[in-house]
Amino acid sequence: MLFEIIIVVCAAFALSGVVLILSRLLRVRLPKAVIPIVAAIGIVAATAWLRHSWADRVASSLPEGLSVIAAVPYSSVLEPWTLIRPRTGGLMILDGRETMRRPDHPDLAMVSILLVEPNAETIKSRHIVDCAKGRRAPVTADTTFAEDGLPKPEAWLSDGEPKALYGEVCKTLPG
């Protein structure tokens, strides 16, 4: 957050400086309100660029074994440009390094999913993915298991979302 503020302030000063230098070189006298207006435009532009490029910068810096499986869209009246083009407000990331499988259930995998949002704590959740039936079950402290060691039927979600989760987990099935 501190670096974002520094970047935005630097952008405001840089844009104002360019306008001042151009006015001096062209020998044009500017009204007093021009520089604060240019600084404000620089602040808004830098903020919009930082927020819209956040997801791409995070995705490109992920270590091997982590992959983006879904982007969470965000739009707000406080950021009117997001009403036209929503920005990515969060990323769901599959941590493939922590995928576990059971030999007695080869179509199932337990995976870790990270929810990463800017300026927020990362949330880690565990899910059991059933590749054969296209469903998943979140594993929490409240999850109840049947006698076969699998979550009870009411715990399973069959929405097929996020699709990339099934693509990433199920492509590595043994056999």
N, C-alpha and C positions, 0 to 999 in steps of 0.2 A: 504494500500500500504506500509506504514512504517513497519507494522508487517511482511509483506512478505519479505521485504528487510532484516529485523533482522533475520528471520527464515533462509533465504538463506545464510547469512553470518555465522550464527551459524552452519549450515550444512557443510559449507566449512571448518570452523575451526575444527569441530568434526571429519570429515573424515580425515583431515590432521593430527590431533592428534592421531587418531587410527593408521595411517600408521607410524607415528614417534615412537609411543610406541611399535608397532610390530617390527620395525627395531631395536630398542634398545634391546628388549627382545631376538630377534633372532641374535643379534650382526651382522647385515648386514649393510654395509655402502651403503647408497643410493646416486645416483647422485643428484646434486643440483636442477635439473629441476623436480624431482619427486613430491615434495610437492606442487609447484604451479599447476602442472598438476592434481594432486589429488584434490586440492581445486577447480579447474575449473570443474572437473567432478562432484564434490559435488554441485556446484552452478547450473549446468545444470540439474542434477537429482532432486534437491529440487524444482527448478522452474517448471520442467515438472510435478512433483507430485502435487504441489500446483495448477497448472492450470488445470490438468486433474481431480482432486478431488474436485474442486470448486463447481460444480453443485450438487454433492452428499451431500456435507456439507451444502449447502444452503437449499436444499430440505428437509434434515433431521431436520433442525432447524425451519421450517415454523410453525407458530402457527395454532391452529385448525381453520378450515374454509378456509384456503388457500391451493390450490392444484396445482401442476405442470400439465399443459395441453400440453406443447410442449417444446422441447429442440431445440435451434438454434445451428446447427453445425458450427464449425470454423476450418479452416485450412489455413496455411500461409507458404510461402517459408522461412520466418524468423524463423519459428518454424518447422524445417523439419520433426520432428516426427509426426506432425499433418497431414502431407500428407499421412502417412501410417494409422494413427488412428486419425481421427478428434476429437477434444475435443469439449465440450459444451461451446459455446461462450455467450450464454444467455438462460434465462428461461422465458417462458410465464406462468404466474401464475394467476389462477382464484381466485378472492377474493369472495368467496361464502357468506361472511358476508354482502356484499352489493347488493346481488341479489334482484331485485324488480320485481313484477308481477302486471299485471292489471287484475282485475276481468272480464272485458269485452273482454279480449284477453288471455285466459288461456294458450295458446300454446306459448306465447311470454314471454321473460324475459329480463330485462335490467341487464347487468353484468359489472363488472369492471375487466379489464385484466391488469396485471402489466408485463412490460418487464424489467427484471432484468439482468444486465450485470456486470461483475466484473469491478471495478474501474470506473463506470459510474453512472450517475444519473438514478434512476428508472423512467420509463415512465408509466403513468397510462392512459388507454383509456377505453371508455365506448362503449358497443356494445349491440344491440338488437338482441337476438337470437330467431329465429322462429323454434321451435322444430318440428312442423307439416310438414314444407316444407324443413327442413334441410338447412337453410340459416341464414345469419347474416348481420347486417348493422352497420358499425361504426357510432357512434354519435359524430360529431364534430360541431364546430361553423358554418360550411358551409352546414351541413345537412339540406335538405328541407323536410318538412313533408306534407303529403296529408291531406285532410279534415278529414279522420278517425283517425288522430293522429299518423299514422305510416309513416316511411320514404317512400319517393317516390320510384317507382320500380327500378330506375337506381342506387339507393344507396345500394341495396341488393347484397350480394356476395353469390353465390350458390356453392362454391368450396368444401364445406364439411370439410374444414380444419380450425383449428386443430380438429381432430376427438374426442379427449378427452374433448374438450369444450362442444360438444353436449352431450356426455355421462354424464358429470358432471351436466350440467344445466338441461337436459331433464329427468334425473332420479328422480328429485324432483318435477315433475309436480303434481299438485293437482288432486285428483280423482283417 
